[in-house]
Amino acid sequence: MKRLYLSDTVAGEIGSYIAEQRLSAGDRLPSVAEWMQRLRVGRSTLREGLKRLEAEGVIQVVNGKGIYVSDQQTFRLFSRLQVTDARRHLLEMLDVRLVLEEKAIALATLHASEAQFDEMAQYLSDYQVARAADDFLRVHEADSAFHLAIYRASHNQVLVELIRSIHSELYVSWQTPQDRNQVFDASFPHHLTLLAAMRRRDVEAAVTAFGELMAATRHNVEIMR
């Protein structure tokens, strides 16, 4: 199963920018240098993210001229739904996540291997390292990878493919890095509790921990300015 790469996160950030700024076909995006500074990534990582968006018809990169919104922009659910209230959109996406992930957690608690639990633990360790460095893109990458690992461990391919198809909406919709870090900081202890319960094969405790994680996340979304 393909994992989530940093270039995927970069693509999600640029896609979010297009949606939030309500850009139209032909509008020019910030330059490569500006994106490298904004996202704090190297040229090769940014290039991979741009390639993904170009392949999906979101942008067009014109050599010597810049990056433009494509005439074929059909990529973002955020745009297709014509969302105007970001907070409401986030809360609705959290409702979707609650339904999907609670089931995935119950299945993963019963069926995950110790190696898969170790993988989840490594992502949480990666999260802590990135947060200490105030590297919000890699914080997001580690958090996303942790939750995607739960889906894989559920051994339900429909759940895996469903969450992969909308993960950029679930995890890349915060307005600013500060919003994102506030949400992540509030929910992180519950990630540890969740993983501990899953390792004990305690479905009830795992689902309860996830409920507390989601409640913390929801609270922070509700107080976002």
TAMO-V605585 format. One record per run of one state. SS is the DSSP state (H for helix, E for strand, - for the rest). FROM is the first residue (numbers start at 1). LEN is the number of residues. If there is no record, write none. Layout:
ss=SS from=FROM len=LEN
ss=SS from=FROM len=LEN
This chain:
ss=- from=1 len=5
ss=H from=6 len=15
ss=- from=21 len=7
ss=E from=28 len=1
ss=- from=29 len=3
ss=H from=32 len=8
ss=- from=40 len=3
ss=H from=43 len=13
ss=- from=56 len=3
ss=E from=59 len=4
ss=- from=63 len=3
ss=E from=66 len=4
ss=- from=70 len=7
ss=H from=77 len=4
ss=- from=81 len=5
ss=H from=86 len=26
ss=- from=112 len=2
ss=H from=114 len=19
ss=- from=133 len=3
ss=H from=136 len=18
ss=- from=154 len=3
ss=H from=157 len=15
ss=- from=172 len=5
ss=H from=177 len=23
ss=- from=200 len=3
ss=H from=203 len=20
ss=- from=223 len=3
